[in-house]
Amino acid sequence: MGESHRRVATPDTVERMPADLQLLIPPSEGKAPDGEVGHGTDAFAGVLGDHRAAVIRRLAAVAATLDAQSGKKLFGATGFLLQRAMDCAEELAAGDALVLPAWQRYTGVVWTALDPASLDDEQRSALLIPSAIYGLNRGTDEIADYRLTLGARLDGVGNLAASWRRLVTEVVEEELQHATVVDLLPSEHRGALDVRRLEQAGEYITVDFVRADGHGAAGHAAKAIKGTFARMLLEKGLSGARRFRSDGWRSMVRGNTITVIAP
């Protein structure tokens, strides 16, 4: 993008942001099983479809050769969960996997706190979710059941976050032409984006969740507050970020960075 077209963040960026927000939030390991025959709802298939197909083909080929040890390494699962992951890979490759909207598929702590069932379709479609299989989806896109992380290394593809980075960055860069993008991703998922490039492309805000000592916050409470904070943004916009308080957590805004601090 040419310099003359770039929108640059300033120290008072959060105060003056427009209401049109897109939120980058992580997928969850927990997923609702099964689904139904899809209706072709897939916002980014035109850009990401070819690489999705390549990842799925390679995943199915690798999954067919796995034993318990190598399966655990790739999928981070054993027993029933490993078998479910392998079955899902086979169904994806065969093209007959049942689908659900992403907001219904993901069931983890972040998503429980976000409570997307009580949002409207416009708010759900403002959710941008990076994933190892799909690269990026809107919350309203239909996705299959799967188990694979962006931090995984797939033979023939390499590190999945790195393999997606150029394409996913291009998609988010396009979103920045008409919206403010707020990045609530942990480092593993942020690895699928060229953040420096996106910061130069438009109004790109990063949100970090930290302990009281300044180190990164993890665990159930941090995931829950991430979902709560994301919902607040959808309901109040960035104006609510400066005054956010919940269960002792509080926000601090500096330029295009928001820090949410644990009690």
C-alpha positions as CSV (number, residue, x, y, z in Angstrom):
1,M,0.0,0.0,0.0
2,G,1.3,3.4,-0.9
3,E,2.4,5.8,1.9
4,S,-0.3,8.3,0.9
5,H,-3.1,5.8,1.6
6,R,-1.8,4.5,5.0
7,R,-3.8,5.3,8.2
8,V,-1.3,5.7,11.0
9,A,-2.1,5.1,14.6
10,T,-1.4,8.0,17.0
11,P,-1.2,8.2,20.9
12,D,-5.0,8.9,21.0
13,T,-5.9,6.2,18.5
14,V,-8.3,4.3,20.7
15,E,-10.2,7.5,21.6
16,R,-10.9,8.4,18.0
17,M,-11.5,5.0,16.4
18,P,-14.6,4.4,14.2
19,A,-17.2,1.9,15.4
20,D,-16.5,-0.5,12.6
21,L,-14.4,-3.2,14.3
22,Q,-13.1,-6.6,13.3
23,L,-11.8,-8.8,16.2
24,L,-9.0,-11.4,15.8
25,I,-9.7,-14.0,18.4
26,P,-8.3,-17.5,18.8
27,P,-10.1,-20.8,18.0
28,S,-10.5,-23.3,20.8
29,E,-9.3,-26.8,21.2
30,G,-12.7,-27.7,22.4
31,K,-15.2,-28.1,19.6
32,A,-18.8,-29.2,19.2
33,P,-18.8,-32.5,17.3
34,D,-20.8,-33.4,14.2
35,G,-22.8,-30.8,12.3
36,E,-24.9,-30.7,9.2
37,V,-24.6,-30.4,5.4
38,G,-23.1,-27.0,4.6
39,H,-24.5,-24.1,2.6
40,G,-21.2,-22.7,1.3
41,T,-20.8,-19.9,3.8
42,D,-17.1,-19.2,3.6
43,A,-15.9,-15.5,3.4
44,F,-12.3,-16.1,2.4
45,A,-12.5,-19.3,0.3
46,G,-11.5,-17.4,-2.9
47,V,-8.1,-16.4,-1.4
48,L,-7.4,-19.2,1.0
49,G,-9.1,-22.2,-0.6
50,D,-6.1,-23.6,-2.5
51,H,-3.9,-23.6,0.5
52,R,-6.7,-25.1,2.6
53,A,-7.0,-27.9,0.2
54,A,-3.3,-28.6,0.2
55,V,-3.1,-28.6,4.0
56,I,-6.1,-31.0,4.2
57,R,-4.7,-33.4,1.6
58,R,-1.4,-33.5,3.3
59,L,-3.0,-33.9,6.8
60,A,-5.1,-36.8,5.6
61,A,-2.1,-38.5,4.0
62,V,0.0,-38.1,7.2
63,A,-2.9,-39.1,9.5
64,A,-3.3,-42.4,7.6
65,T,0.3,-43.4,8.6
66,L,0.3,-42.4,12.3
67,D,0.8,-44.7,15.2
68,A,-0.2,-43.7,18.8
69,Q,3.1,-41.9,19.5
70,S,3.3,-39.9,16.3
71,G,-0.4,-39.2,16.5
72,K,0.0,-37.7,19.9
73,K,2.9,-35.5,18.7
74,L,0.9,-34.1,15.8
75,F,-2.6,-33.8,17.3
76,G,-1.8,-33.5,21.0
77,A,-4.3,-36.3,21.7
78,T,-4.5,-39.9,22.7
79,G,-7.3,-42.6,22.7
80,F,-10.7,-41.4,21.7
81,L,-9.6,-37.8,20.9
82,L,-6.8,-39.1,18.7
83,Q,-9.2,-41.3,16.8
84,R,-11.6,-38.4,16.4
85,A,-8.9,-36.2,15.0
86,M,-7.9,-38.8,12.5
87,D,-11.5,-39.4,11.4
88,C,-12.0,-35.7,11.0
89,A,-8.9,-35.4,8.8
90,E,-10.3,-38.3,6.6
91,E,-13.7,-36.6,6.3
92,L,-12.2,-33.3,5.4
93,A,-10.1,-34.8,2.7
94,A,-13.1,-36.8,1.3
95,G,-15.2,-33.6,1.2
96,D,-18.1,-35.0,3.2
97,A,-17.4,-33.4,6.6
98,L,-20.4,-32.0,8.4
99,V,-20.1,-28.3,9.3
100,L,-21.3,-25.7,11.8
101,P,-20.9,-22.0,11.9
102,A,-17.6,-21.2,13.6
103,W,-19.3,-19.5,16.5
104,Q,-21.1,-22.7,17.2
105,R,-18.2,-25.1,16.6
106,Y,-15.8,-23.5,19.1
107,T,-16.7,-24.3,22.7
108,G,-13.6,-23.3,24.7
109,V,-13.3,-20.9,27.7
110,V,-12.9,-17.8,25.5
111,W,-16.0,-18.7,23.5
112,T,-18.1,-19.5,26.5
113,A,-17.3,-16.1,28.1
114,L,-18.0,-14.4,24.7
115,D,-21.4,-16.1,24.5
116,P,-21.8,-15.7,20.7
117,A,-25.3,-17.3,20.8
118,S,-26.5,-14.0,22.3
119,L,-24.8,-11.8,19.7
120,D,-26.4,-10.9,16.4
121,D,-25.1,-12.0,13.0
122,E,-23.3,-8.7,12.3
123,Q,-21.4,-9.0,15.6
124,R,-20.6,-12.7,14.9
125,S,-19.3,-11.9,11.5
126,A,-16.9,-9.3,12.9
127,L,-15.0,-12.2,14.6
128,L,-11.9,-13.2,12.6
129,I,-10.5,-16.6,13.7
130,P,-7.1,-17.9,12.5
131,S,-6.8,-21.7,12.4
132,A,-4.4,-24.4,11.2
133,I,-7.0,-25.9,8.7
134,Y,-8.7,-22.9,7.4
135,G,-6.2,-20.1,7.7
136,L,-8.9,-17.5,8.7
137,N,-12.6,-17.6,9.1
138,R,-15.4,-15.2,10.1
139,G,-17.5,-16.3,13.0
140,T,-20.4,-17.0,10.7
141,D,-18.4,-19.2,8.3
142,E,-19.2,-22.9,8.3
143,I,-16.3,-25.1,9.4
144,A,-15.8,-28.8,10.0
145,D,-14.7,-30.5,13.2
146,Y,-10.9,-30.8,13.4
147,R,-8.0,-31.0,15.8
148,L,-4.8,-29.3,14.8
149,T,-2.9,-26.3,16.1
150,L,-1.1,-23.5,14.3
151,G,2.0,-24.4,16.3
152,A,2.1,-27.9,14.8
153,R,4.5,-29.0,12.1
154,L,3.0,-31.1,9.3
155,D,5.3,-33.1,7.1
156,G,5.3,-31.6,3.6
157,V,4.0,-28.3,4.8
158,G,6.2,-27.3,7.8
159,N,5.1,-25.1,10.6
160,L,1.4,-24.3,10.0
161,A,1.5,-20.7,11.3
162,A,4.4,-19.9,9.0
163,S,2.7,-21.6,6.0
164,W,-0.4,-19.4,6.4
165,R,1.3,-16.1,7.2
166,R,1.5,-14.5,3.8
167,L,-2.1,-15.3,2.8
168,V,-3.7,-14.6,6.1
169,T,-1.8,-11.3,6.4
170,E,-3.1,-10.3,2.9
171,V,-6.7,-11.0,4.0
172,V,-6.4,-9.0,7.2
173,E,-4.7,-6.2,5.3
174,E,-7.7,-6.0,3.0
175,E,-10.0,-5.8,6.1
176,L,-8.0,-2.9,7.3
177,Q,-9.0,-0.8,4.3
178,H,-12.5,-0.4,5.8
179,A,-12.3,-1.4,9.5
180,T,-10.2,-1.2,12.6
181,V,-8.8,-4.6,13.4
182,V,-8.3,-5.5,17.1
183,D,-5.9,-8.4,17.7
184,L,-6.6,-10.4,20.9
185,L,-4.5,-13.4,19.8
186,P,-2.0,-15.3,21.9
187,S,1.5,-15.7,20.4
188,E,0.8,-19.0,18.7
189,H,-2.0,-17.6,16.7
190,R,-0.4,-14.2,16.2
191,G,2.4,-16.2,14.5
192,A,0.1,-16.6,11.5
193,L,0.2,-12.8,10.9
194,D,2.9,-10.4,9.8
195,V,2.0,-7.9,12.6
196,R,4.5,-5.2,11.6
197,R,3.1,-5.2,8.1
198,L,-0.4,-4.9,9.4
199,E,0.5,-2.1,11.7
200,Q,1.6,-0.1,8.7
201,A,-1.5,-1.0,6.7
202,G,-4.1,0.6,8.8
203,E,-5.6,0.9,12.3
204,Y,-4.4,-2.3,13.9
205,I,-4.8,-2.5,17.7
206,T,-3.1,-5.3,19.8
207,V,-4.5,-6.4,23.1
208,D,-2.2,-8.2,25.6
209,F,-3.4,-9.9,28.8
210,V,-0.8,-9.9,31.6
211,R,-0.4,-10.8,35.2
212,A,0.0,-8.1,37.8
213,D,3.8,-8.6,37.5
214,G,3.7,-7.8,33.8
215,H,4.3,-11.3,32.5
216,G,1.8,-12.9,30.1
217,A,-1.3,-14.2,31.7
218,A,-2.5,-17.7,31.0
219,G,-5.0,-20.2,32.3
220,H,-8.8,-20.3,32.7
221,A,-9.2,-16.8,34.2
222,A,-7.1,-15.2,31.4
223,K,-9.1,-17.0,28.7
224,A,-12.4,-16.0,30.3
225,I,-11.5,-12.4,30.6
226,K,-10.4,-12.4,26.9
227,G,-13.9,-13.5,25.9
228,T,-15.5,-10.9,28.2
229,F,-13.3,-8.2,26.8
230,A,-14.0,-9.2,23.2
231,R,-17.8,-9.0,23.9
232,M,-17.4,-5.6,25.5
233,L,-15.6,-4.4,22.3
234,L,-18.5,-5.7,20.2
235,E,-21.1,-4.0,22.3
236,K,-19.3,-0.7,23.2
237,G,-16.5,-0.3,20.7
238,L,-13.1,0.9,21.6
239,S,-14.4,3.7,23.7
240,G,-15.1,1.0,26.4
241,A,-11.5,-0.2,26.3
242,R,-10.2,2.7,28.4
243,R,-12.6,2.1,31.2
244,F,-12.7,-1.7,31.2
245,R,-13.0,-3.4,34.7
246,S,-14.1,-7.0,35.4
247,D,-13.4,-9.3,38.3
248,G,-10.4,-7.2,39.3
249,W,-8.9,-7.0,35.8
250,R,-8.4,-3.5,34.4
251,S,-7.3,-2.1,31.1
252,M,-4.5,0.4,30.2
253,V,-4.3,2.0,26.8
254,R,-1.2,3.3,25.2
255,G,-1.3,4.3,21.5
256,N,-2.3,1.3,19.5
257,T,-1.7,-1.2,22.4
258,I,-4.3,-2.2,25.0
259,T,-3.0,-4.1,28.1
260,V,-5.5,-5.9,30.2
261,I,-4.0,-6.5,33.7
262,A,-4.9,-9.2,36.2
263,P,-5.7,-8.4,39.8
